[in-house]
Amino acid sequence: MQKQRPKHLDLPKIRLPIPGIVSILHRISGAAMFLAIPFVICLFQGSLSSADQFEAYKAAVAHPLIKIMLIGLLWAFIHHACAGVRFLLLDMHKGTELHTARNTAKTVIGISLVLTVVVGGLLW
């Protein structure tokens, strides 16, 4: 007897495992960093043009909304780096067992959040 296939997927009921979440966050963080390149280059170029421009950009970056965006970009960078190391190890067939893969995924999330809070706190 053939199984009945669902006619639609109830996406809110599908629970993604933690390694899958880390994988999706790795892609999102990479895309966020790519899309932020023009913004970061504009900030960098403007801050180097003159002392007055540097002060103007320094004042703009002091705005809380811009700071939150920059901390989000900092998280994207740190998470992307940590997850990238994890994926390199997986490519070398290290940590491919289910228990180890789940633990390394949790470690990546934990380390990226802790480092973001520490570095973001120091820079705020």
C-alpha positions as CSV (number, residue, x, y, z in Angstrom):
1,M,0.0,0.0,0.0
2,Q,1.4,3.4,-1.0
3,K,1.6,6.2,1.6
4,Q,-0.6,9.3,1.3
5,R,1.6,12.3,0.7
6,P,0.5,15.6,2.2
7,K,-1.1,18.0,-0.1
8,H,0.5,21.0,1.6
9,L,3.3,21.5,4.1
10,D,2.4,23.1,7.4
11,L,5.6,25.1,7.7
12,P,5.1,26.3,11.3
13,K,4.9,22.7,12.5
14,I,8.2,21.7,10.9
15,R,11.0,21.8,13.4
16,L,14.4,22.3,12.0
17,P,17.3,20.6,13.9
18,I,19.9,22.9,15.5
19,P,22.6,22.1,12.8
20,G,20.1,23.1,10.1
21,I,19.4,26.4,12.0
22,V,23.2,27.0,12.1
23,S,23.4,26.3,8.4
24,I,20.6,28.8,7.5
25,L,22.1,31.4,9.8
26,H,25.4,30.9,8.1
27,R,23.8,31.7,4.8
28,I,21.9,34.7,6.2
29,S,25.0,36.1,7.8
30,G,26.9,35.8,4.6
31,A,24.2,37.5,2.6
32,A,23.9,40.3,5.3
33,M,27.7,40.9,5.1
34,F,27.6,41.0,1.3
35,L,24.7,43.5,1.3
36,A,26.4,45.7,3.9
37,I,29.6,46.1,1.8
38,P,28.5,49.4,0.2
39,F,27.4,50.8,3.6
40,V,30.7,49.9,5.2
41,I,32.7,51.2,2.3
42,C,30.8,54.5,2.4
43,L,31.4,54.8,6.1
44,F,35.1,54.0,5.7
45,Q,35.6,56.3,2.7
46,G,33.8,59.2,4.4
47,S,35.7,58.9,7.6
48,L,39.0,59.1,5.8
49,S,38.3,62.2,3.7
50,S,38.9,64.9,6.3
51,A,38.8,65.6,10.0
52,D,35.5,67.3,9.8
53,Q,33.9,64.4,7.8
54,F,35.4,62.0,10.4
55,E,33.6,63.9,13.2
56,A,30.4,63.9,11.2
57,Y,30.5,60.2,10.6
58,K,31.5,59.6,14.2
59,A,28.4,61.4,15.3
60,A,26.2,59.5,12.8
61,V,27.6,56.1,14.1
62,A,26.8,57.2,17.6
63,H,23.1,57.1,16.9
64,P,21.6,54.0,18.7
65,L,19.9,52.6,15.5
66,I,23.1,52.7,13.6
67,K,24.9,51.1,16.5
68,I,22.3,48.3,16.6
69,M,22.8,47.7,12.9
70,L,26.6,47.6,13.3
71,I,26.3,45.1,16.2
72,G,24.0,43.0,14.0
73,L,26.8,43.1,11.3
74,L,29.3,42.2,14.0
75,W,27.2,39.2,14.9
76,A,27.0,38.2,11.3
77,F,30.7,38.3,10.9
78,I,31.4,36.4,14.1
79,H,28.8,33.8,13.4
80,H,29.9,33.4,9.8
81,A,33.5,32.8,11.0
82,C,32.6,30.3,13.7
83,A,30.1,28.4,11.5
84,G,32.7,28.4,8.7
85,V,35.3,26.7,10.9
86,R,32.6,24.2,11.9
87,F,31.8,23.5,8.2
88,L,35.5,23.2,7.3
89,L,35.8,20.5,10.1
90,L,32.7,18.8,8.7
91,D,34.3,18.8,5.3
92,M,37.3,17.0,6.8
93,H,34.8,14.4,8.2
94,K,35.4,15.6,11.8
95,G,32.4,15.8,14.0
96,T,29.9,14.2,11.6
97,E,28.3,11.9,14.3
98,L,24.8,13.1,15.2
99,H,25.7,13.9,18.9
100,T,28.9,15.8,18.0
101,A,27.2,17.7,15.1
102,R,24.5,18.9,17.5
103,N,27.0,19.9,20.1
104,T,29.2,21.8,17.7
105,A,26.1,23.6,16.3
106,K,25.1,24.7,19.9
107,T,28.7,25.7,20.5
108,V,28.8,27.9,17.4
109,I,25.6,29.7,18.4
110,G,26.8,30.1,22.0
111,I,30.3,31.4,21.0
112,S,29.0,33.8,18.4
113,L,26.5,35.3,20.8
114,V,29.0,35.6,23.7
115,L,31.7,37.1,21.4
116,T,29.1,39.5,20.0
117,V,28.1,40.7,23.5
118,V,31.7,41.0,24.6
119,V,33.0,42.9,21.5
120,G,29.8,44.9,21.1
121,G,30.0,45.9,24.8
122,L,33.6,47.0,24.4
123,L,32.8,49.0,21.3
124,W,29.5,50.5,22.4
